Amino acid sequence: MANLAESSIWETGVYQIEENDPVHGGANGITNRPTKQLANRTVWLKNELASSVQAINANLTSLSTNKADKTLNLVAGNGLTGGGTLQANRTITLGTPSQITASTTNSVTATSHTHAIDKASTTTQGIVQLNDTLVSTATDQALTANQGKVLNDKITATDAKADTKANQATAITAGNGLTGGGTLQANRTLTLGTPSQITASSTNAVTATSHTHAIDKASTTVAGVVQLVDNLTTDDAAKALTAKQGKVLNDKIDNKDSLKTIDWVADKSSNYQLTGFYRANAIMMGSDALPAMEMHITHPTSPGNGNARGIGFAYGPRFDLSTTAWDAQGVYLGQKTILTELNGVMLSDKSNSIELDDAGKVATSKAVYTLNQAKLDKAANAVSASRLATARTINGVAFDGTANITIADNTKAPAVHRHNWNEINGKPSTFTPSSHTHSISNITDFDVREITSESLDDITKWGIYAQMANSNATAERKYPVPAEAGTLEVIISTYGLRQRFTTFNTHRHFERRRNNPMTGWENWVEVSNTWDAIRGKPSNLAYTSSNVASATRLQTARTISLTGAVTGSVSFDGSGNVSIGTTLPSIASNVVVMTGTIDHGGTIPLPNGFTESQCKWMVSMHEDNTGNATWDLWESARLRHYGFRCFCDGRIVTAQAYLTGHNSPPGWVNGRANYIIIGVK
């Protein structure tokens, strides 16, 4: 049996034997191909490592001459003591820590340091006071184990009352955390073990002789320990208000010194049942609108806004006033307008004359009396009048005395005459005059209107549309600039539709098109004459004084230097590639390479003086059937006759071959693997 010929080649891949591959041995046989490829990789890697180790060892002399300067001074900073030059061994010692108190902070001094310590809250674990009672309602204290025992005793007593009698042979066994017990033939005592201290991190747990509890942290949904705050400015849902601040709030309510305007548009929690100032902005209450703004007064003895009254004000430049009312059950009755000089009259503008033609004057009772005395009774006949009370017909012509009339000859039509449209028989049912106009609403293929919450993608009818509210202009509704209202124009284009949008505040112009409904709208493109908006301009233009993203060379050559374990430098201006000649100190004592073979199931050994975390290793198949198990091919069936696996699980090696064939049970047989391990400190 000959060994495979190994070559120092890095194979780009390892061939996988397929189920239908024939079994061919020999130097280039398909069965030996993956093993040979792995062996070639191993030889290549071994040679590369040997070459690297040789180069590393060439620098041993340089490394041995590099030592630290004895005049270097090691200085102890804040919180430390000691130090000195490297002419002797030096020690740096941590200064004595200062005592940690509730007020200490994370700080350091010249010779010491201290820490801050958390205080317990609903979100922070920390120190907390214990409470040895069951009557306290404090939420910033924790229950003692003693009171836990009291509760446990109460539970035990309650359980004892569940049944009036028990079998004397029943045994009471003290479990974890308890002692005592026995059968019920006599009184028995179960004693709670000494409770363990409850801390912020303790859990609901029990041991053989003790127990502890978890303690909840208070939140808006969970009762637990909580920190108090003694102000009205802290915005923290995890803290509770002190009784002192509750009194402050109560005093404010009693004194009405906190009365303020309620924005009922955004917050309807008050339900209009509190005395105060409201901004309703004409929102409906039931079927009636509320004033834009109102001074609202509730009745002190009528609950639910019963018998409430208010005075409402118009919004903006208007001066309209109204009064509002609620019935005894608190049902809104609506509002009534209050007359002012703008919508009513002023008593100072009065007149006694009934002849004065002045819309700004009010007739006094004297003027009304004078008019009443001079009027004709409704049942009397006037001597004369400018018109008849009831129009009469003369020869078919209406006459009320206000104008002359002409009586026509009804027996024939004049040579020149005209007819009313409704007198013409046989006329078309519809007729458009040669000269006419239409309102925009009558034009069916063009639209001019205001839009609100529609998406611009859905507006495909030609026309002009106005978006009046910035809040409706959102990215989800396909506006080019969110939160900026403007005007949309929809027009026909060469292959479909085009939209043009002009913003109101910034006067920016955007366009986009849709060739067909299936492809949808393209992205908005801003139409502008600024440099950024110019399309098709060269991307590599720059001012002579500007920095550019790239260039063929640097104006001033720079020196690239390597420091540390590897040193070297080179001048570089970017006009071409450069190589840096480096000096690598010898690291022979810090690098080791080991190779060998190992049987299946073995553990790869570590180099002497190296830990597992300092090493990397690799395995490949060395011999796939060390036990020389016999097997035969089965030419009359398609089987997976052969395969192998070689890998590591940690440092445990798997090296096996899979054999099956005619009268051969399938299975894995053990082999032997090559290994290489590299240690670097």
C-alpha angles and dihedrals in degrees: 000000000000126000121243116262106249122209130192094245129130102226112215090218144000115243116239115219109232126214093250096046114116120239105250122167129192134085093304099024116137091237091059096041100092092043091050092048091053091047091051090052091050093051091046092050092046092052092046091051092047090052091049092048090050090052091046093050089051088069097050092102092053092051094050091058095054112094133154118262111256090219091065108117122220108207124199109224131203113326093017136090133198130038132130139157123324093250087103140012111291133202127206113198130195110242120244106281118240121239116275114231135169090268100044120114136204097275142136133211132190093277107014147023141208140196138227116239124211123244116223117258137148090279103029131060113225148118119327138178120248123231119208097195138079096214101066120107093195114136096193096063133074127229116250123237087244090064088045087059090049090054091046090051090052090051090049091050091049092050090050090060093054092086124025094213139025136191110270089222090061108114123216109209121195107231130194112327094018138084133199128033134135137159123322093249087103140011111292132198125215112193125200112233119240105287118240120239115275114228134172089266098044119117137205096277140142133202132188093275107016147022142206138199139226114234123214123233113228120251137154089279104029130058114225147110115330140176119242124228122203099203141067097229103069112106100200124127090196095065133071130227119244122239087247091063090045087058090049090055092046091051090051091052093048093047093044087223092134097056108138143160115284116214098219090178090070103020120040094166091109089057090208090284098119129080108248147084118309134193106203099155092212094304112166122254103195105319096332128081123238120226118266090248129006144185101220126198122188123204110253094221101033113085125212096031092300115171091001119161135194146176115229131205131205121242126249123357094345121108098202116144129195139176122227130203141190124199125236091276093052096255113150111245097189134242136293126207118248113219116239135167088277099054101018138025139280118230090223089069097069136135136193091205123100091192097061115111099204122129089196094063129080120218112240124223087260091058090047090050092050090050092048092052093051098046124103118245112254092239095049127093120236121230088230139354139191091235142009117263088224120031116234132209120236113191088334095312118116115236128182098162097253094107143009119269134203121223109219128206103259094194096076141013119251119254088248115036143131136220133216115251093247090056094062115097124208094021119151116273090235128029131173115204117235089246117040144131135222131207115238091251089063093059106092100192097049130057134199114179148116119272127207124174100355120125112244088228088068097051104092102142114106111254150083120287130188124210106198101178125069089204091063093053101088134154090241088061089052099251112159093224114032117226093016119108124208148132126306122203120193114195138163118263134190097278104012138324135338128200125203120191125191118192117227103219103033099030092226119160125217132179137189137165141214117207094188137350092251096061094040130208122328121230120283115265119201114232107217142137094223120117093250091053096052108108124209095024117142112273095213101060119121139163117259089245095047131099113239131209093241141004139177092250142359118261089226120031115236132211117235111204131186118210135179124043091352119043134189143114142209137181113247130186098165096247091113144355118283135198124217118220104221135199112217116192116225112270099176092130091051100046128059133172122199128182133181146118129278133188124241112284094022126130119242107242121237121233114257111274095013129109125219092252089058093055140074124192142183134193136203132181113276100171122000101199112031092164092055092231111190123232139161136213120247104219095185096060138050107241139155092253100173142015139141140205129203122176145120131250098198100313094329109110126220113196113161142141126216114225130181137145145119110359088346118120111228118250150124119274122198123252141171129262137208114233135192122189126188121197122196124179 
